[in-house]
Amino acid sequence: MSAGASAATSVVPRFLYVSNQGSNDVSAYTIDATTGGLTPVPGSPFAAGLGPFHSVAVDPAGKFAYVTNNGSNDVSAYTIDAASGALTPVAGSPFTTGSRPYGVTVDPSGRFVYIPNRKSNSVSAFTIDPSGALTPIAGSPFANGLSPYFVVVEPKGRFAFVTDEGSNAVSVFTIDATTGALTPVPGSPFPAGVKPFELDVDPTGRFVYVTNRYVCQGASCQVTGYSIDPITGALTPVAGSPFAAGVRPFDVAIDPTSRFVYVPNRFSNDISAYTMNAATGTLTPIAGSPFASASQPYNAVVDPSGRFTYVTNNGANAVSEYTIDAVSGALTLAGSFATHIAPDGLAVAGFATTPAGGDCQSDNGNNDDNGDGHASHHHHDNGGDHHDRDNGGDHSCHHHHDGSNGDGGDHHGDNSGHGDTGD
């Protein structure tokens, strides 16, 4: 998934978190603000629950991290040490979800957490208290379509989008701004091709892109794009959709400027890269795409500065760093860094700095301007994408940590050795 900040701020990426499905833990790294290189955080990796396959999300203030545990049906919650990036479990963690939780996202306000439960066909919703602990929202879990995998929230925090792989659809919900409760929008769910899996909303909040990992013609599978009705949240396919990708496309990551889109392709071991038409949402392959990756690229995240892309390589026990050409969007491999076993989901925590005279105060609903360098907000908005946009919330003082909803293991008998074979 992606991370962003407004053009009025300078965003410095600080920490990267990677869930390791094969070792039940989370690798943590500091990010070199100049080169994008990674250095393990002292104490890393940090213990998680069983099967943290799919997602890591960081709250907008950079104080808390959340990891879904598919095998133990819960979510681990951690505080983030602002100086070192080390993770410490919050009191009461892990918190119970439904059956087979997959994606996780924190809304742009930093007050709510949403988690799809694949086996119970529902979405668990929580409020975040000042300690980072989670409390179920009244009415949670909320009914969903069949086999929901991942969830994203658009930048203003009004709508949540959930892929329903078993229903070949995307469910869209309105979010109650006070309680965080979910209500299906008129027309939901919306057809989303065959086996929709991962998805992401662009930082302008106008478009959403979904991977269809089992729809292949020849050697290519596809990505489906939709425009979002700004009033109702309803989805309409964009011109030219669907768009060809590689073999078994997993994740979608969008840069903070809404110009570039990246899709890791698990079985072709490469990354499809596209430019995004700002008016129509149409995707066009970037020259040189697809770009080679190490074995089994699962998930990708663009850091809040828009200069680096990180990709987990599930088959290589590594995370790859790419630099992004600011003009073309082309990727250049800059480094590969060891993880623990079978890395999957990942998220970037970044800090926004404001030019002189700027006024940035972090308010995630808990008044947590604690002087730790987060006085300024995620997504992603998904760990919400936060740009200063006319149709978005006022995120001019927010950094987006990509709470990338990590894709999970492939659960349909591809015999990778690390898939969710219990499903």
C-alpha positions in Angstrom: 0.0 0.0 0.0 1.1 3.5 -0.2 2.1 6.4 2.0 1.8 10.1 1.6 1.9 13.6 2.8 0.9 17.0 1.6 3.1 19.1 -0.7 3.3 21.6 2.1 5.3 19.3 4.2 8.6 17.5 3.9 8.2 13.9 4.9 11.1 11.8 6.3 10.6 8.0 6.4 11.8 6.7 9.8 10.9 3.0 10.3 9.8 0.0 8.2 7.9 -2.9 9.7 7.6 -6.4 8.1 5.4 -9.3 9.2 7.0 -12.7 8.8 4.5 -15.4 8.3 6.9 -18.3 8.7 8.5 -17.2 12.0 5.5 -15.5 13.7 7.2 -12.2 14.3 7.8 -8.6 13.0 11.1 -7.3 11.6 11.7 -3.6 12.3 14.2 -1.3 10.5 15.3 2.3 10.6 15.3 3.9 7.2 18.2 6.0 6.1 16.5 9.3 5.1 19.0 9.9 2.3 19.5 6.5 0.8 16.5 4.6 1.9 18.7 1.8 3.2 17.5 -0.3 6.1 19.2 -1.1 9.5 17.6 -3.6 11.9 16.1 -2.0 15.0 17.6 -3.3 18.3 15.5 -6.2 19.5 14.1 -7.0 16.1 12.3 -9.3 15.2 9.5 -8.8 17.7 7.1 -11.6 18.6 3.6 -11.7 17.1 0.8 -14.2 17.1 0.4 -17.3 14.9 0.5 -16.6 11.2 1.0 -12.9 10.9 0.6 -13.4 7.2 -0.9 -10.4 5.7 -0.9 -7.0 7.2 0.9 -4.4 9.2 -0.7 -0.9 9.8 0.7 2.1 11.6 -1.5 4.8 13.1 -1.2 8.3 11.6 0.7 9.7 14.6 3.3 6.9 14.3 2.7 5.8 17.9 1.1 2.4 17.4 1.5 -0.6 15.0 -1.1 -3.4 14.4 -0.5 -6.8 13.0 -3.2 -9.4 12.1 -2.5 -13.0 13.2 -4.4 -15.3 10.8 -3.6 -18.4 12.7 -4.6 -17.2 16.2 -7.6 -15.1 15.2 -6.4 -11.9 16.8 -4.5 -8.7 16.2 -1.3 -7.7 18.0 -1.0 -4.1 19.0 2.3 -2.4 19.8 3.6 1.0 20.9 6.4 2.4 18.7 9.4 3.8 20.4 9.8 7.2 18.7 13.6 7.2 19.0 14.5 3.6 18.2 11.5 2.2 16.4 11.3 -0.7 18.8 7.9 -2.4 19.4 6.3 -3.1 22.8 3.0 -4.9 23.2 0.3 -2.7 24.5 -1.6 -3.8 27.6 -4.3 -6.4 26.6 -2.7 -7.4 23.3 -3.5 -9.4 21.3 -7.2 -8.5 20.7 -9.7 -11.0 19.4 -10.9 -10.7 15.9 -13.2 -12.9 13.8 -12.1 -16.1 12.1 -9.0 -15.8 9.8 -8.3 -12.1 10.0 -6.4 -10.8 7.0 -5.9 -7.1 6.2 -5.7 -4.3 8.8 -6.0 -0.6 8.3 -6.1 2.5 10.6 -8.4 5.3 9.4 -6.9 8.7 8.6 -8.1 10.2 11.9 -6.2 7.6 13.8 -9.3 6.6 15.8 -10.5 3.4 14.2 -9.0 0.0 13.1 -10.7 -2.3 10.6 -9.9 -5.9 10.0 -11.7 -8.3 7.4 -12.3 -11.8 8.7 -12.1 -14.2 5.8 -13.7 -17.3 7.4 -16.5 -15.4 9.2 -17.3 -13.1 6.3 -17.2 -10.0 8.4 -15.2 -6.9 9.3 -14.1 -6.3 12.9 -14.0 -2.6 13.9 -12.3 -1.1 16.9 -11.7 2.2 18.5 -8.1 3.0 19.5 -7.7 4.3 23.1 -4.8 6.6 24.1 -2.7 3.6 25.1 -3.1 1.9 21.7 -5.5 -0.7 23.0 -8.5 -1.7 20.9 -12.1 -1.7 21.9 -14.8 -3.3 19.7 -17.2 -0.7 18.1 -20.9 -1.3 18.8 -22.2 -3.6 16.1 -18.9 -5.1 15.3 -18.2 -7.4 13.5 -20.1 -6.0 10.5 -21.5 -8.4 7.9 -19.6 -8.5 4.6 -19.5 -10.5 1.4 -17.8 -13.9 1.0 -14.1 -14.3 1.9 -13.1 -10.7 2.6 -9.4 -10.2 2.4 -8.3 -6.6 2.6 -9.6 -3.2 3.5 -8.6 0.4 2.8 -10.2 3.7 3.9 -10.2 6.7 1.5 -8.3 9.9 2.6 -11.3 11.8 4.1 -12.2 8.8 6.2 -15.8 8.6 4.9 -15.7 5.2 3.0 -14.1 1.8 3.6 -13.5 -0.6 0.7 -13.2 -4.4 1.3 -12.3 -7.0 -1.3 -14.7 -10.0 -1.2 -12.8 -12.7 -3.1 -15.5 -15.3 -2.6 -18.2 -12.9 -4.0 -16.0 -11.5 -6.8 -16.9 -8.0 -5.5 -15.8 -5.0 -3.5 -18.0 -4.0 -0.5 -18.2 -0.3 0.2 -19.2 1.1 3.6 -19.8 4.5 5.0 -17.9 5.2 8.2 -19.8 6.9 11.0 -17.5 9.8 11.9 -18.4 9.6 15.5 -18.6 5.9 16.3 -16.6 4.3 13.4 -19.6 2.0 12.6 -19.9 0.7 9.1 -23.0 0.9 6.9 -23.1 -0.5 3.3 -23.5 2.2 0.6 -26.4 1.9 -1.9 -25.4 -0.6 -4.6 -22.8 -2.4 -2.5 -21.2 -4.8 -3.2 -19.8 -3.8 -6.6 -18.6 -6.4 -9.2 -14.8 -6.6 -9.1 -13.8 -9.2 -11.6 -12.7 -12.8 -10.6 -11.0 -13.3 -7.2 -10.3 -9.7 -6.2 -7.6 -9.7 -3.6 -5.6 -6.6 -2.6 -6.6 -3.0 -3.2 -5.5 0.6 -2.6 -7.0 4.0 -2.9 -5.0 6.8 -4.5 -4.0 9.8 -2.4 -6.6 12.1 -4.1 -9.4 9.7 -3.0 -10.8 9.5 -6.5 -9.7 6.0 -7.6 -9.3 2.5 -6.2 -7.4 -0.3 -7.8 -7.9 -4.0 -7.1 -5.7 -7.0 -8.0 -7.4 -10.0 -9.7 -4.8 -12.6 -9.0 -6.5 -15.5 -10.9 -7.7 -13.7 -14.0 -5.0 -14.4 -16.5 -4.8 -14.2 -20.3 -1.7 -15.9 -21.5 1.1 -15.0 -19.1 -0.7 -11.9 -17.7 -3.2 -11.4 -14.9 -4.9 -8.0 -14.2 -5.6 -5.0 -12.1 -9.1 -3.4 -12.1 -9.5 0.3 -11.6 -12.6 2.2 -10.4 -13.6 5.8 -9.8 -15.1 6.6 -6.5 -18.3 8.7 -6.3 -17.3 11.5 -3.9 -20.9 11.7 -2.5 -22.0 8.1 -2.3 -18.8 6.0 -2.4 -20.2 4.0 -5.3 -17.6 2.4 -7.7 -17.5 2.8 -11.5 -14.8 1.1 -13.7 -12.3 3.6 -15.2 -11.6 3.8 -18.9 -9.5 1.0 -20.1 -10.0 -1.2 -17.1 -8.9 -3.9 -16.4 -5.2 -3.5 -17.0 -2.7 -6.3 -17.7 -0.3 -7.2 -14.9 2.1 -10.1 -14.4 1.5 -13.6 -13.0 -0.4 -13.7 -9.7 -0.5 -10.0 -8.9 -0.8 -9.5 -5.2 -0.6 -6.0 -3.8 -1.2 -2.4 -5.1 0.9 0.5 -4.0 0.4 4.1 -5.1 2.9 7.0 -4.7 2.0 10.1 -2.7 1.6 12.2 -5.8 -1.0 9.8 -7.4 1.2 9.6 -10.5 2.6 6.0 -10.2 1.1 2.6 -9.3 3.1 -0.5 -8.5 1.9 -4.1 -8.4 4.1 -7.0 -7.2 3.5 -10.2 -9.3 4.2 -13.2 -7.1 4.8 -15.9 -9.8 6.5 -13.9 -12.5 8.9 -12.4 -9.9 8.6 -8.9 -11.0 6.8 -5.6 -10.4 4.4 -4.0 -12.8 4.6 -0.2 -12.9 2.2 2.3 -14.3 1.5 5.9 -14.7 -2.0 7.0 -13.5 -4.0 9.5 -15.5 -5.0 12.1 -13.0 -8.3 12.9 -14.8 -9.5 9.4 -15.7 -7.6 7.0 -13.5 -6.4 5.0 -16.6 -3.2 3.1 -16.1 -0.4 3.1 -18.7 2.7 0.8 -18.3 5.9 2.7 -17.5 8.8 2.2 -19.9 10.9 -0.8 -18.6 8.0 -2.4 -16.8 7.8 -5.0 -15.3 10.9 -4.6 -13.1 12.7 -7.7 -11.9 12.4 -8.7 -8.2 13.7 -11.4 -6.0 11.6 -14.6 -5.4 7.9 -14.2 -4.8 7.3 -10.5 -4.3 4.2 -10.2 -2.1 3.6 -6.7 -0.9 4.8 -3.2 -1.7 4.8 0.2 0.0 5.9 3.6 -1.2 7.4 5.6 1.5 5.9 9.0 2.5 8.6 11.0 0.6 7.7 9.2 -2.6 11.4 8.4 -3.3 11.5 4.7 -2.3 9.5 1.6 -2.8 9.9 -1.5 -0.5 8.8 -5.0 -1.6 8.7 -8.1 0.6 10.1 -11.2 -1.2 8.4 -14.1 0.5 10.5 -16.8 -1.2 13.8 -15.0 -0.5 13.4 -14.0 3.1 14.2 -10.4 2.2 12.8 -7.0 1.6 14.0 -5.1 -1.5 14.4 -1.4 -1.7 13.9 0.4 -5.0 14.5 4.1 -5.8 11.7 5.8 -7.8 12.6 8.0 -10.7 10.7 11.2 -9.9 9.9 11.9 -13.6 9.2 8.5 -15.1 8.3 6.4 -12.0 10.8 3.7 -13.1 12.2 1.5 -10.4 15.9 0.9 -9.7 17.0 -1.8 -7.3 19.0 -0.1 -4.5 19.4 -2.9 -2.0 18.1 -6.1 -0.4 17.8 -6.6 3.3 17.3 -9.9 5.3 14.1 -10.4 7.1 13.0 -13.4 9.2 11.1 -16.3 7.6 8.6 -15.7 4.8 8.0 -11.9 4.9 4.6 -10.7 3.8 3.0 -7.4 5.0 4.9 -4.2 5.5 4.3 -0.6 6.6 6.4 2.6 6.7 6.2 5.0 9.6 7.2 8.5 8.4 7.4 11.9 10.1 6.3 15.2 8.4 8.1 18.4 9.0 6.6 21.7 8.3 8.3 24.7 6.7 8.9 27.7 8.9 5.7 29.4 9.9 3.7 26.2 9.4 1.4 24.9 12.1 1.3 21.2 12.4 -0.3 19.6 15.4 -1.1 15.9 15.5 -4.6 15.0 16.5 -5.5 11.4 16.2 -8.4 11.8 18.6 -6.2 11.3 21.6 -4.5 14.7 21.7 -1.2 12.9 21.5 1.2 15.7 20.6 3.8 14.2 22.8 6.8 15.9 21.3 8.1 12.7 19.8 8.4 14.1 16.3 4.9 13.1 15.3 3.5 16.5 15.7 2.4 16.5 12.2 -0.1 12.1 10.1 -0.9 7.5 7.3 -2.1 5.6 4.8 -1.7 5.0 3.9 -4.9 6.6 4.9 -4.2 3.4 4.7 -1.6 3.6 6.9 -5.1 7.1 4.7 -3.2 8.8 2.1 -2.7 12.3 3.2 -2.4 15.0 0.8 -3.8 18.5 0.9 -6.7 17.9 -1.5 -9.9 19.6 -2.1 -11.9 16.4 -1.8 -9.9 15.1 1.1 -9.6 15.7 4.8 -7.1 18.3 5.9 -4.0 16.2 6.1 -1.6 19.0 5.4 0.2 18.1 8.7 -0.1 14.4 8.4 2.4 11.8 7.3 1.2 8.5 5.9 2.7 5.4 7.3 1.9 2.8 5.1 -0.1 0.5 7.1 0.1 -1.5 4.1 -2.5 -4.1 4.1 -0.2 -6.9 3.4 -1.2 -9.6 1.2 -1.3 -13.0 2.6 0.0 -16.2 1.6 -1.6 -17.7 -1.5 -4.3 -19.9 -0.3 -5.3 -21.9 -3.2 -2.8 -24.8 -3.4 0.2 -23.2 -5.1 2.4 -25.2 -2.7 4.8 -22.3 -1.9 5.4 -23.7 1.5 4.3 -20.6 3.3 0.7 -20.2 2.1 -2.3 -20.3 4.4 -2.6 -24.0 3.9 -5.0 -24.4 6.8 -7.8 -22.7 4.7 
